[in-house]
Amino acid sequence: MDDRVVCVATEEIRATEAAKRQCAENVASDAIDENRQTQAELRRPCRLLRPEIVQDGDAYGAFYPDLPRGGDPGHLQGWGETPDAAEKDFDANYYRKAHVAGEDVKL
């Protein structure tokens, strides 16, 4: 076999192996990123506290269970045009109340 053919074949094999390694690294990196996003989602206050979601006309409310719903600003709740928006408002209110109370909140 010609040495040039062997050299070209060897380079092609190395390139293929390098591409496979890069692909594996990308897959691993994507999996790590996805895991971080999943963990962040699971640590949201609305996921941990599981507020009750109710529809009130065109709006949705997220209320922490066992607390009055009289609109008292001291109670933890969230509002939005969709259930997701209500949960996001609930999360924001949770962190706002924790900040006002001077608590270092880590979920």
TITI-300173 format. One record per residue: residue number from 1; x, y, z negated of N, C-alpha, C in turn; residue in one letter. Coordinates in steps of 0.2 Angstrom, whole numbers, padded with zeros to 4 digits. Layout:
N
<rec><n>NUM</n><n_east>X</n_east><n_north>Y</n_north><n_up>Z</n_up><ca_east>X</ca_east><ca_north>Y</ca_north><ca_up>Z</ca_up><c_east>X</c_east><c_north>Y</c_north><c_up>Z</c_up><res>A</res></rec>
...
This chain:
107
<rec><n>1</n><n_east>0004</n_east><n_north>-0006</n_north><n_up>0000</n_up><ca_east>0000</ca_east><ca_north>0000</ca_north><ca_up>0000</ca_up><c_east>0005</c_east><c_north>0006</c_north><c_up>0000</c_up><res>M</res></rec>
<rec><n>2</n><n_east>0002</n_east><n_north>0011</n_north><n_up>0004</n_up><ca_east>0006</ca_east><ca_north>0017</ca_north><ca_up>0004</ca_up><c_east>0006</c_east><c_north>0021</c_north><c_up>-0003</c_up><res>D</res></rec>
<rec><n>3</n><n_east>0012</n_east><n_north>0024</n_north><n_up>-0005</n_up><ca_east>0012</ca_east><ca_north>0027</ca_north><ca_up>-0011</ca_up><c_east>0008</c_east><c_north>0033</c_north><c_up>-0011</c_up><res>D</res></rec>
<rec><n>4</n><n_east>0007</n_east><n_north>0037</n_north><n_up>-0005</n_up><ca_east>0002</ca_east><ca_north>0042</ca_north><ca_up>-0005</ca_up><c_east>-0005</c_east><c_north>0040</c_north><c_up>-0007</c_up><res>R</res></rec>
<rec><n>5</n><n_east>-0007</n_east><n_north>0035</n_north><n_up>-0004</n_up><ca_east>-0014</ca_east><ca_north>0032</ca_north><ca_up>-0006</ca_up><c_east>-0015</c_east><c_north>0031</c_north><c_up>-0013</c_up><res>V</res></rec>
<rec><n>6</n><n_east>-0010</n_east><n_north>0027</n_north><n_up>-0016</n_up><ca_east>-0010</ca_east><ca_north>0026</ca_north><ca_up>-0023</ca_up><c_east>-0010</c_east><c_north>0032</c_north><c_up>-0027</c_up><res>V</res></rec>
<rec><n>7</n><n_east>-0006</n_east><n_north>0037</n_north><n_up>-0025</n_up><ca_east>-0006</ca_east><ca_north>0044</ca_north><ca_up>-0029</ca_up><c_east>-0013</c_east><c_north>0047</c_north><c_up>-0029</c_up><res>C</res></rec>
<rec><n>8</n><n_east>-0016</n_east><n_north>0047</n_north><n_up>-0023</n_up><ca_east>-0022</ca_east><ca_north>0050</ca_north><ca_up>-0022</ca_up><c_east>-0028</c_east><c_north>0046</c_north><c_up>-0026</c_up><res>V</res></rec>
<rec><n>9</n><n_east>-0028</n_east><n_north>0040</n_north><n_up>-0026</n_up><ca_east>-0032</ca_east><ca_north>0036</ca_north><ca_up>-0029</ca_up><c_east>-0032</c_east><c_north>0037</c_north><c_up>-0037</c_up><res>A</res></rec>
<rec><n>10</n><n_east>-0025</n_east><n_north>0038</n_north><n_up>-0039</n_up><ca_east>-0024</ca_east><ca_north>0039</ca_north><ca_up>-0046</ca_up><c_east>-0027</c_east><c_north>0046</c_north><c_up>-0048</c_up><res>T</res></rec>
<rec><n>11</n><n_east>-0026</n_east><n_north>0051</n_north><n_up>-0044</n_up><ca_east>-0028</ca_east><ca_north>0057</ca_north><ca_up>-0046</ca_up><c_east>-0036</c_east><c_north>0057</c_north><c_up>-0046</c_up><res>E</res></rec>
<rec><n>12</n><n_east>-0039</n_east><n_north>0054</n_north><n_up>-0041</n_up><ca_east>-0046</ca_east><ca_north>0053</ca_north><ca_up>-0041</ca_up><c_east>-0049</c_east><c_north>0050</c_north><c_up>-0047</c_up><res>E</res></rec>
<rec><n>13</n><n_east>-0046</n_east><n_north>0045</n_north><n_up>-0050</n_up><ca_east>-0048</ca_east><ca_north>0041</ca_north><ca_up>-0056</ca_up><c_east>-0047</c_east><c_north>0046</c_north><c_up>-0062</c_up><res>I</res></rec>
<rec><n>14</n><n_east>-0041</n_east><n_north>0050</n_north><n_up>-0062</n_up><ca_east>-0040</ca_east><ca_north>0055</ca_north><ca_up>-0068</ca_up><c_east>-0046</c_east><c_north>0060</c_north><c_up>-0067</c_up><res>R</res></rec>
<rec><n>15</n><n_east>-0047</n_east><n_north>0062</n_north><n_up>-0061</n_up><ca_east>-0052</ca_east><ca_north>0068</ca_north><ca_up>-0061</ca_up><c_east>-0059</c_east><c_north>0065</c_north><c_up>-0063</c_up><res>A</res></rec>
<rec><n>16</n><n_east>-0061</n_east><n_north>0059</n_north><n_up>-0061</n_up><ca_east>-0067</ca_east><ca_north>0056</ca_north><ca_up>-0063</ca_up><c_east>-0067</c_east><c_north>0055</c_north><c_up>-0071</c_up><res>T</res></rec>
<rec><n>17</n><n_east>-0062</n_east><n_north>0052</n_north><n_up>-0074</n_up><ca_east>-0062</ca_east><ca_north>0052</ca_north><ca_up>-0081</ca_up><c_east>-0062</c_east><c_north>0058</c_north><c_up>-0084</c_up><res>E</res></rec>
<rec><n>18</n><n_east>-0059</n_east><n_north>0063</n_north><n_up>-0082</n_up><ca_east>-0060</ca_east><ca_north>0070</ca_north><ca_up>-0085</ca_up><c_east>-0067</c_east><c_north>0073</c_north><c_up>-0084</c_up><res>A</res></rec>
<rec><n>19</n><n_east>-0070</n_east><n_north>0071</n_north><n_up>-0079</n_up><ca_east>-0077</ca_east><ca_north>0074</ca_north><ca_up>-0078</ca_up><c_east>-0082</c_east><c_north>0070</c_north><c_up>-0083</c_up><res>A</res></rec>
<rec><n>20</n><n_east>-0080</n_east><n_north>0063</n_north><n_up>-0084</n_up><ca_east>-0084</ca_east><ca_north>0059</ca_north><ca_up>-0088</ca_up><c_east>-0084</c_east><c_north>0062</c_north><c_up>-0096</c_up><res>K</res></rec>
<rec><n>21</n><n_east>-0077</n_east><n_north>0063</n_north><n_up>-0097</n_up><ca_east>-0076</ca_east><ca_north>0066</ca_north><ca_up>-0104</ca_up><c_east>-0080</c_east><c_north>0073</c_north><c_up>-0105</c_up><res>R</res></rec>
<rec><n>22</n><n_east>-0079</n_east><n_north>0077</n_north><n_up>-0100</n_up><ca_east>-0083</ca_east><ca_north>0084</ca_north><ca_up>-0100</ca_up><c_east>-0090</c_east><c_north>0083</c_north><c_up>-0101</c_up><res>Q</res></rec>
<rec><n>23</n><n_east>-0093</n_east><n_north>0078</n_north><n_up>-0097</n_up><ca_east>-0100</ca_east><ca_north>0077</ca_north><ca_up>-0098</ca_up><c_east>-0102</c_east><c_north>0074</c_north><c_up>-0105</c_up><res>C</res></rec>
<rec><n>24</n><n_east>-0098</n_east><n_north>0070</n_north><n_up>-0107</n_up><ca_east>-0099</ca_east><ca_north>0067</ca_north><ca_up>-0114</ca_up><c_east>-0099</c_east><c_north>0073</c_north><c_up>-0119</c_up><res>A</res></rec>
<rec><n>25</n><n_east>-0094</n_east><n_north>0077</n_north><n_up>-0119</n_up><ca_east>-0093</ca_east><ca_north>0083</ca_north><ca_up>-0123</ca_up><c_east>-0099</c_east><c_north>0088</c_north><c_up>-0123</c_up><res>E</res></rec>
<rec><n>26</n><n_east>-0102</n_east><n_north>0089</n_north><n_up>-0117</n_up><ca_east>-0108</ca_east><ca_north>0093</ca_north><ca_up>-0116</ca_up><c_east>-0114</c_east><c_north>0090</c_north><c_up>-0119</c_up><res>N</res></rec>
<rec><n>27</n><n_east>-0115</n_east><n_north>0083</n_north><n_up>-0118</n_up><ca_east>-0120</ca_east><ca_north>0080</ca_north><ca_up>-0121</ca_up><c_east>-0120</c_east><c_north>0080</c_north><c_up>-0128</c_up><res>V</res></rec>
<rec><n>28</n><n_east>-0114</n_east><n_north>0079</n_north><n_up>-0131</n_up><ca_east>-0113</ca_east><ca_north>0080</ca_north><ca_up>-0139</ca_up><c_east>-0115</c_east><c_north>0087</c_north><c_up>-0141</c_up><res>A</res></rec>
<rec><n>29</n><n_east>-0112</n_east><n_north>0092</n_north><n_up>-0137</n_up><ca_east>-0113</ca_east><ca_north>0099</ca_north><ca_up>-0139</ca_up><c_east>-0121</c_east><c_north>0100</c_north><c_up>-0139</c_up><res>S</res></rec>
<rec><n>30</n><n_east>-0124</n_east><n_north>0098</n_north><n_up>-0134</n_up><ca_east>-0131</ca_east><ca_north>0100</ca_north><ca_up>-0133</ca_up><c_east>-0135</c_east><c_north>0096</c_north><c_up>-0139</c_up><res>D</res></rec>
<rec><n>31</n><n_east>-0133</n_east><n_north>0090</n_north><n_up>-0141</n_up><ca_east>-0137</ca_east><ca_north>0087</ca_north><ca_up>-0146</ca_up><c_east>-0136</c_east><c_north>0090</c_north><c_up>-0153</c_up><res>A</res></rec>
<rec><n>32</n><n_east>-0130</n_east><n_north>0093</n_north><n_up>-0154</n_up><ca_east>-0128</ca_east><ca_north>0097</ca_north><ca_up>-0160</ca_up><c_east>-0133</c_east><c_north>0103</c_north><c_up>-0160</c_up><res>I</res></rec>
<rec><n>33</n><n_east>-0133</n_east><n_north>0106</n_north><n_up>-0155</n_up><ca_east>-0137</ca_east><ca_north>0113</ca_north><ca_up>-0154</ca_up><c_east>-0144</c_east><c_north>0111</c_north><c_up>-0156</c_up><res>D</res></rec>
<rec><n>34</n><n_east>-0147</n_east><n_north>0106</n_north><n_up>-0153</n_up><ca_east>-0154</ca_east><ca_north>0104</ca_north><ca_up>-0153</ca_up><c_east>-0155</c_east><c_north>0102</c_north><c_up>-0161</c_up><res>E</res></rec>
<rec><n>35</n><n_east>-0151</n_east><n_north>0098</n_north><n_up>-0164</n_up><ca_east>-0151</ca_east><ca_north>0097</ca_north><ca_up>-0171</ca_up><c_east>-0152</c_east><c_north>0103</c_north><c_up>-0175</c_up><res>N</res></rec>
<rec><n>36</n><n_east>-0147</n_east><n_north>0108</n_north><n_up>-0174</n_up><ca_east>-0147</ca_east><ca_north>0114</ca_north><ca_up>-0178</ca_up><c_east>-0154</c_east><c_north>0117</c_north><c_up>-0177</c_up><res>R</res></rec>
<rec><n>37</n><n_east>-0157</n_east><n_north>0118</n_north><n_up>-0171</n_up><ca_east>-0163</ca_east><ca_north>0121</ca_north><ca_up>-0170</ca_up><c_east>-0169</c_east><c_north>0117</c_north><c_up>-0174</c_up><res>Q</res></rec>
<rec><n>38</n><n_east>-0168</n_east><n_north>0111</n_north><n_up>-0173</n_up><ca_east>-0173</ca_east><ca_north>0107</ca_north><ca_up>-0177</ca_up><c_east>-0173</c_east><c_north>0108</c_north><c_up>-0184</c_up><res>T</res></rec>
<rec><n>39</n><n_east>-0167</n_east><n_north>0108</n_north><n_up>-0187</n_up><ca_east>-0166</ca_east><ca_north>0109</ca_north><ca_up>-0194</ca_up><c_east>-0169</c_east><c_north>0116</c_north><c_up>-0196</c_up><res>Q</res></rec>
<rec><n>40</n><n_east>-0167</n_east><n_north>0121</n_north><n_up>-0192</n_up><ca_east>-0169</ca_east><ca_north>0128</ca_north><ca_up>-0194</ca_up><c_east>-0177</c_east><c_north>0128</c_north><c_up>-0194</c_up><res>A</res></rec>
<rec><n>41</n><n_east>-0180</n_east><n_north>0125</n_north><n_up>-0189</n_up><ca_east>-0187</ca_east><ca_north>0125</ca_north><ca_up>-0188</ca_up><c_east>-0190</c_east><c_north>0121</c_north><c_up>-0195</c_up><res>E</res></rec>
<rec><n>42</n><n_east>-0187</n_east><n_north>0116</n_north><n_up>-0197</n_up><ca_east>-0190</ca_east><ca_north>0112</ca_north><ca_up>-0203</ca_up><c_east>-0189</c_east><c_north>0116</c_north><c_up>-0209</c_up><res>L</res></rec>
<rec><n>43</n><n_east>-0184</n_east><n_north>0121</n_north><n_up>-0209</n_up><ca_east>-0183</ca_east><ca_north>0125</ca_north><ca_up>-0215</ca_up><c_east>-0187</c_east><c_north>0131</c_north><c_up>-0216</c_up><res>R</res></rec>
<rec><n>44</n><n_east>-0191</n_east><n_north>0132</n_north><n_up>-0211</n_up><ca_east>-0196</ca_east><ca_north>0138</ca_north><ca_up>-0211</ca_up><c_east>-0201</c_east><c_north>0138</c_north><c_up>-0217</c_up><res>R</res></rec>
<rec><n>45</n><n_east>-0202</n_east><n_north>0143</n_north><n_up>-0220</n_up><ca_east>-0207</ca_east><ca_north>0143</ca_north><ca_up>-0226</ca_up><c_east>-0213</c_east><c_north>0140</c_north><c_up>-0224</c_up><res>P</res></rec>
<rec><n>46</n><n_east>-0216</n_east><n_north>0142</n_north><n_up>-0218</n_up><ca_east>-0222</ca_east><ca_north>0139</ca_north><ca_up>-0216</ca_up><c_east>-0222</c_east><c_north>0131</c_north><c_up>-0215</c_up><res>C</res></rec>
<rec><n>47</n><n_east>-0216</n_east><n_north>0128</n_north><n_up>-0214</n_up><ca_east>-0216</ca_east><ca_north>0121</ca_north><ca_up>-0213</ca_up><c_east>-0215</c_east><c_north>0118</c_north><c_up>-0220</c_up><res>R</res></rec>
<rec><n>48</n><n_east>-0211</n_east><n_north>0121</n_north><n_up>-0225</n_up><ca_east>-0210</ca_east><ca_north>0119</ca_north><ca_up>-0231</ca_up><c_east>-0217</c_east><c_north>0120</c_north><c_up>-0236</c_up><res>L</res></rec>
<rec><n>49</n><n_east>-0220</n_east><n_north>0125</n_north><n_up>-0235</n_up><ca_east>-0225</ca_east><ca_north>0127</ca_north><ca_up>-0240</ca_up><c_east>-0232</c_east><c_north>0125</c_north><c_up>-0237</c_up><res>L</res></rec>
<rec><n>50</n><n_east>-0232</n_east><n_north>0124</n_north><n_up>-0230</n_up><ca_east>-0238</ca_east><ca_north>0121</ca_north><ca_up>-0227</ca_up><c_east>-0244</c_east><c_north>0125</c_north><c_up>-0228</c_up><res>R</res></rec>
<rec><n>51</n><n_east>-0244</n_east><n_north>0132</n_north><n_up>-0226</n_up><ca_east>-0250</ca_east><ca_north>0136</ca_north><ca_up>-0228</ca_up><c_east>-0256</c_east><c_north>0133</c_north><c_up>-0223</c_up><res>P</res></rec>
<rec><n>52</n><n_east>-0262</n_east><n_north>0134</n_north><n_up>-0226</n_up><ca_east>-0268</ca_east><ca_north>0133</ca_north><ca_up>-0222</ca_up><c_east>-0269</c_east><c_north>0138</c_north><c_up>-0217</c_up><res>E</res></rec>
<rec><n>53</n><n_east>-0271</n_east><n_north>0135</n_north><n_up>-0211</n_up><ca_east>-0272</ca_east><ca_north>0140</ca_north><ca_up>-0205</ca_up><c_east>-0280</c_east><c_north>0140</c_north><c_up>-0204</c_up><res>I</res></rec>
<rec><n>54</n><n_east>-0282</n_east><n_north>0146</n_north><n_up>-0204</n_up><ca_east>-0290</ca_east><ca_north>0147</ca_north><ca_up>-0203</ca_up><c_east>-0291</c_east><c_north>0152</c_north><c_up>-0197</c_up><res>V</res></rec>
<rec><n>55</n><n_east>-0296</n_east><n_north>0151</n_north><n_up>-0194</n_up><ca_east>-0298</ca_east><ca_north>0156</ca_north><ca_up>-0189</ca_up><c_east>-0303</c_east><c_north>0161</c_north><c_up>-0192</c_up><res>Q</res></rec>
<rec><n>56</n><n_east>-0302</n_east><n_north>0167</n_north><n_up>-0190</n_up><ca_east>-0307</ca_east><ca_north>0173</ca_north><ca_up>-0193</ca_up><c_east>-0308</c_east><c_north>0177</c_north><c_up>-0187</c_up><res>D</res></rec>
<rec><n>57</n><n_east>-0313</n_east><n_north>0176</n_north><n_up>-0183</n_up><ca_east>-0315</ca_east><ca_north>0179</ca_north><ca_up>-0177</ca_up><c_east>-0309</c_east><c_north>0178</c_north><c_up>-0172</c_up><res>G</res></rec>
<rec><n>58</n><n_east>-0306</n_east><n_north>0184</n_north><n_up>-0170</n_up><ca_east>-0301</ca_east><ca_north>0183</ca_north><ca_up>-0165</ca_up><c_east>-0294</c_east><c_north>0182</c_north><c_up>-0168</c_up><res>D</res></rec>
<rec><n>59</n><n_east>-0294</n_east><n_north>0182</n_north><n_up>-0174</n_up><ca_east>-0287</ca_east><ca_north>0181</ca_north><ca_up>-0178</ca_up><c_east>-0286</c_east><c_north>0175</c_north><c_up>-0181</c_up><res>A</res></rec>
<rec><n>60</n><n_east>-0280</n_east><n_north>0173</n_north><n_up>-0183</n_up><ca_east>-0279</ca_east><ca_north>0167</ca_north><ca_up>-0187</ca_up><c_east>-0275</c_east><c_north>0169</c_north><c_up>-0193</c_up><res>Y</res></rec>
<rec><n>61</n><n_east>-0277</n_east><n_north>0166</n_north><n_up>-0199</n_up><ca_east>-0273</ca_east><ca_north>0168</ca_north><ca_up>-0205</ca_up><c_east>-0270</c_east><c_north>0161</c_north><c_up>-0207</c_up><res>G</res></rec>
<rec><n>62</n><n_east>-0264</n_east><n_north>0163</n_north><n_up>-0210</n_up><ca_east>-0260</ca_east><ca_north>0157</ca_north><ca_up>-0214</ca_up><c_east>-0260</c_east><c_north>0159</c_north><c_up>-0221</c_up><res>A</res></rec>
<rec><n>63</n><n_east>-0263</n_east><n_north>0155</n_north><n_up>-0225</n_up><ca_east>-0264</ca_east><ca_north>0156</ca_north><ca_up>-0232</ca_up><c_east>-0260</c_east><c_north>0150</c_north><c_up>-0236</c_up><res>F</res></rec>
<rec><n>64</n><n_east>-0257</n_east><n_north>0153</n_north><n_up>-0241</n_up><ca_east>-0253</ca_east><ca_north>0148</ca_north><ca_up>-0246</ca_up><c_east>-0259</c_east><c_north>0144</c_north><c_up>-0250</c_up><res>Y</res></rec>
<rec><n>65</n><n_east>-0259</n_east><n_north>0138</n_north><n_up>-0250</n_up><ca_east>-0264</ca_east><ca_north>0134</ca_north><ca_up>-0254</ca_up><c_east>-0265</c_east><c_north>0136</c_north><c_up>-0261</c_up><res>P</res></rec>
<rec><n>66</n><n_east>-0271</n_east><n_north>0136</n_north><n_up>-0264</n_up><ca_east>-0272</ca_east><ca_north>0138</ca_north><ca_up>-0271</ca_up><c_east>-0271</c_east><c_north>0145</c_north><c_up>-0273</c_up><res>D</res></rec>
<rec><n>67</n><n_east>-0271</n_east><n_north>0149</n_north><n_up>-0268</n_up><ca_east>-0271</ca_east><ca_north>0156</ca_north><ca_up>-0269</ca_up><c_east>-0277</c_east><c_north>0160</c_north><c_up>-0267</c_up><res>L</res></rec>
<rec><n>68</n><n_east>-0280</n_east><n_north>0165</n_north><n_up>-0270</n_up><ca_east>-0286</ca_east><ca_north>0168</ca_north><ca_up>-0268</ca_up><c_east>-0284</c_east><c_north>0171</c_north><c_up>-0261</c_up><res>P</res></rec>
<rec><n>69</n><n_east>-0290</n_east><n_north>0172</n_north><n_up>-0257</n_up><ca_east>-0289</ca_east><ca_north>0175</ca_north><ca_up>-0250</ca_up><c_east>-0292</c_east><c_north>0182</c_north><c_up>-0250</c_up><res>R</res></rec>
<rec><n>70</n><n_east>-0293</n_east><n_north>0185</n_north><n_up>-0255</n_up><ca_east>-0296</ca_east><ca_north>0192</ca_north><ca_up>-0255</ca_up><c_east>-0293</c_east><c_north>0197</c_north><c_up>-0252</c_up><res>G</res></rec>
<rec><n>71</n><n_east>-0287</n_east><n_north>0196</n_north><n_up>-0248</n_up><ca_east>-0284</ca_east><ca_north>0202</ca_north><ca_up>-0245</ca_up><c_east>-0279</c_east><c_north>0205</c_north><c_up>-0250</c_up><res>G</res></rec>
<rec><n>72</n><n_east>-0278</n_east><n_north>0202</n_north><n_up>-0256</n_up><ca_east>-0274</ca_east><ca_north>0205</ca_north><ca_up>-0261</ca_up><c_east>-0267</c_east><c_north>0205</c_north><c_up>-0258</c_up><res>D</res></rec>
<rec><n>73</n><n_east>-0263</n_east><n_north>0211</n_north><n_up>-0257</n_up><ca_east>-0256</ca_east><ca_north>0211</ca_north><ca_up>-0255</ca_up><c_east>-0251</c_east><c_north>0207</c_north><c_up>-0259</c_up><res>P</res></rec>
<rec><n>74</n><n_east>-0253</n_east><n_north>0205</n_north><n_up>-0265</n_up><ca_east>-0249</ca_east><ca_north>0201</ca_north><ca_up>-0269</ca_up><c_east>-0249</c_east><c_north>0194</c_north><c_up>-0267</c_up><res>G</res></rec>
<rec><n>75</n><n_east>-0253</n_east><n_north>0191</n_north><n_up>-0263</n_up><ca_east>-0254</ca_east><ca_north>0184</ca_north><ca_up>-0261</ca_up><c_east>-0250</c_east><c_north>0183</c_north><c_up>-0255</c_up><res>H</res></rec>
<rec><n>76</n><n_east>-0247</n_east><n_north>0177</n_north><n_up>-0254</n_up><ca_east>-0243</ca_east><ca_north>0176</ca_north><ca_up>-0248</ca_up><c_east>-0248</c_east><c_north>0173</c_north><c_up>-0243</c_up><res>L</res></rec>
<rec><n>77</n><n_east>-0248</n_east><n_north>0177</n_north><n_up>-0237</n_up><ca_east>-0252</ca_east><ca_north>0176</ca_north><ca_up>-0231</ca_up><c_east>-0249</c_east><c_north>0178</c_north><c_up>-0225</c_up><res>Q</res></rec>
<rec><n>78</n><n_east>-0251</n_east><n_north>0176</n_north><n_up>-0219</n_up><ca_east>-0249</ca_east><ca_north>0179</ca_north><ca_up>-0213</ca_up><c_east>-0255</c_east><c_north>0179</c_north><c_up>-0208</c_up><res>G</res></rec>
<rec><n>79</n><n_east>-0255</n_east><n_north>0184</n_north><n_up>-0203</n_up><ca_east>-0260</ca_east><ca_north>0185</ca_north><ca_up>-0199</ca_up><c_east>-0257</c_east><c_north>0185</c_north><c_up>-0192</c_up><res>W</res></rec>
<rec><n>80</n><n_east>-0261</n_east><n_north>0183</n_north><n_up>-0187</n_up><ca_east>-0259</ca_east><ca_north>0184</ca_north><ca_up>-0180</ca_up><c_east>-0264</c_east><c_north>0182</c_north><c_up>-0175</c_up><res>G</res></rec>
<rec><n>81</n><n_east>-0263</n_east><n_north>0183</n_north><n_up>-0169</n_up><ca_east>-0268</ca_east><ca_north>0182</ca_north><ca_up>-0163</ca_up><c_east>-0268</c_east><c_north>0174</c_north><c_up>-0162</c_up><res>E</res></rec>
<rec><n>82</n><n_east>-0263</n_east><n_north>0171</n_north><n_up>-0164</n_up><ca_east>-0263</ca_east><ca_north>0163</ca_north><ca_up>-0163</ca_up><c_east>-0260</c_east><c_north>0160</c_north><c_up>-0169</c_up><res>T</res></rec>
<rec><n>83</n><n_east>-0261</n_east><n_north>0154</n_north><n_up>-0170</n_up><ca_east>-0259</ca_east><ca_north>0150</ca_north><ca_up>-0176</ca_up><c_east>-0251</c_east><c_north>0151</c_north><c_up>-0177</c_up><res>P</res></rec>
<rec><n>84</n><n_east>-0247</n_east><n_north>0151</n_north><n_up>-0171</n_up><ca_east>-0240</ca_east><ca_north>0152</ca_north><ca_up>-0172</ca_up><c_east>-0238</c_east><c_north>0159</c_north><c_up>-0174</c_up><res>D</res></rec>
<rec><n>85</n><n_east>-0242</n_east><n_north>0164</n_north><n_up>-0171</n_up><ca_east>-0241</ca_east><ca_north>0171</ca_north><ca_up>-0174</ca_up><c_east>-0242</c_east><c_north>0171</c_north><c_up>-0181</c_up><res>A</res></rec>
<rec><n>86</n><n_east>-0247</n_east><n_north>0168</n_north><n_up>-0183</n_up><ca_east>-0249</ca_east><ca_north>0169</ca_north><ca_up>-0191</ca_up><c_east>-0244</c_east><c_north>0165</c_north><c_up>-0195</c_up><res>A</res></rec>
<rec><n>87</n><n_east>-0241</n_east><n_north>0160</n_north><n_up>-0192</n_up><ca_east>-0235</ca_east><ca_north>0156</ca_north><ca_up>-0196</ca_up><c_east>-0229</c_east><c_north>0161</c_north><c_up>-0196</c_up><res>E</res></rec>
<rec><n>88</n><n_east>-0228</n_east><n_north>0164</n_north><n_up>-0191</n_up><ca_east>-0222</ca_east><ca_north>0169</ca_north><ca_up>-0190</ca_up><c_east>-0223</c_east><c_north>0174</c_north><c_up>-0195</c_up><res>K</res></rec>
<rec><n>89</n><n_east>-0229</n_east><n_north>0177</n_north><n_up>-0195</n_up><ca_east>-0230</ca_east><ca_north>0183</ca_north><ca_up>-0200</ca_up><c_east>-0230</c_east><c_north>0180</c_north><c_up>-0207</c_up><res>D</res></rec>
<rec><n>90</n><n_east>-0232</n_east><n_north>0174</n_north><n_up>-0209</n_up><ca_east>-0232</ca_east><ca_north>0171</ca_north><ca_up>-0215</ca_up><c_east>-0224</c_east><c_north>0170</c_north><c_up>-0217</c_up><res>F</res></rec>
<rec><n>91</n><n_east>-0220</n_east><n_north>0168</n_north><n_up>-0213</n_up><ca_east>-0213</ca_east><ca_north>0167</ca_north><ca_up>-0214</ca_up><c_east>-0210</c_east><c_north>0174</c_north><c_up>-0216</c_up><res>D</res></rec>
<rec><n>92</n><n_east>-0212</n_east><n_north>0179</n_north><n_up>-0212</n_up><ca_east>-0209</ca_east><ca_north>0186</ca_north><ca_up>-0213</ca_up><c_east>-0211</c_east><c_north>0189</c_north><c_up>-0220</c_up><res>A</res></rec>
<rec><n>93</n><n_east>-0217</n_east><n_north>0188</n_north><n_up>-0221</n_up><ca_east>-0220</ca_east><ca_north>0190</ca_north><ca_up>-0228</ca_up><c_east>-0217</c_east><c_north>0186</c_north><c_up>-0233</c_up><res>N</res></rec>
<rec><n>94</n><n_east>-0215</n_east><n_north>0180</n_north><n_up>-0233</n_up><ca_east>-0212</ca_east><ca_north>0176</ca_north><ca_up>-0238</ca_up><c_east>-0205</c_east><c_north>0179</c_north><c_up>-0239</c_up><res>Y</res></rec>
<rec><n>95</n><n_east>-0201</n_east><n_north>0180</n_north><n_up>-0234</n_up><ca_east>-0194</ca_east><ca_north>0183</ca_north><ca_up>-0235</ca_up><c_east>-0195</c_east><c_north>0190</c_north><c_up>-0237</c_up><res>Y</res></rec>
<rec><n>96</n><n_east>-0200</n_east><n_north>0194</n_north><n_up>-0235</n_up><ca_east>-0201</ca_east><ca_north>0201</ca_north><ca_up>-0238</ca_up><c_east>-0202</c_east><c_north>0201</c_north><c_up>-0245</c_up><res>R</res></rec>
<rec><n>97</n><n_east>-0206</n_east><n_north>0196</n_north><n_up>-0247</n_up><ca_east>-0208</ca_east><ca_north>0196</ca_north><ca_up>-0255</ca_up><c_east>-0202</c_east><c_north>0194</c_north><c_up>-0259</c_up><res>K</res></rec>
<rec><n>98</n><n_east>-0198</n_east><n_north>0189</n_north><n_up>-0256</n_up><ca_east>-0192</ca_east><ca_north>0187</ca_north><ca_up>-0259</ca_up><c_east>-0187</c_east><c_north>0192</c_north><c_up>-0260</c_up><res>A</res></rec>
<rec><n>99</n><n_east>-0186</n_east><n_north>0196</n_north><n_up>-0255</n_up><ca_east>-0182</ca_east><ca_north>0202</ca_north><ca_up>-0255</ca_up><c_east>-0184</c_east><c_north>0207</c_north><c_up>-0260</c_up><res>H</res></rec>
<rec><n>100</n><n_east>-0190</n_east><n_north>0209</n_north><n_up>-0260</n_up><ca_east>-0193</ca_east><ca_north>0214</ca_north><ca_up>-0265</ca_up><c_east>-0192</c_east><c_north>0211</c_north><c_up>-0272</c_up><res>V</res></rec>
<rec><n>101</n><n_east>-0193</n_east><n_north>0205</n_north><n_up>-0273</n_up><ca_east>-0192</ca_east><ca_north>0202</ca_north><ca_up>-0280</ca_up><c_east>-0184</c_east><c_north>0201</c_north><c_up>-0281</c_up><res>A</res></rec>
<rec><n>102</n><n_east>-0180</n_east><n_north>0202</n_north><n_up>-0277</n_up><ca_east>-0173</ca_east><ca_north>0202</ca_north><ca_up>-0278</ca_up><c_east>-0170</c_east><c_north>0194</c_north><c_up>-0278</c_up><res>G</res></rec>
<rec><n>103</n><n_east>-0174</n_east><n_north>0190</n_north><n_up>-0275</n_up><ca_east>-0172</ca_east><ca_north>0183</ca_north><ca_up>-0275</ca_up><c_east>-0168</c_east><c_north>0181</c_north><c_up>-0269</c_up><res>E</res></rec>
<rec><n>104</n><n_east>-0163</n_east><n_north>0177</n_north><n_up>-0270</n_up><ca_east>-0159</ca_east><ca_north>0175</ca_north><ca_up>-0264</ca_up><c_east>-0162</c_east><c_north>0168</c_north><c_up>-0262</c_up><res>D</res></rec>
<rec><n>105</n><n_east>-0166</n_east><n_north>0169</n_north><n_up>-0256</n_up><ca_east>-0170</ca_east><ca_north>0163</ca_north><ca_up>-0254</ca_up><c_east>-0166</c_east><c_north>0159</c_north><c_up>-0249</c_up><res>V</res></rec>
<rec><n>106</n><n_east>-0165</n_east><n_north>0153</n_north><n_up>-0250</n_up><ca_east>-0162</ca_east><ca_north>0148</ca_north><ca_up>-0246</ca_up><c_east>-0166</c_east><c_north>0142</c_north><c_up>-0245</c_up><res>K</res></rec>
<rec><n>107</n><n_east>-0169</n_east><n_north>0141</n_north><n_up>-0239</n_up><ca_east>-0173</ca_east><ca_north>0135</ca_north><ca_up>-0238</ca_up><c_east>-0170</c_east><c_north>0130</c_north><c_up>-0234</c_up><res>L</res></rec>
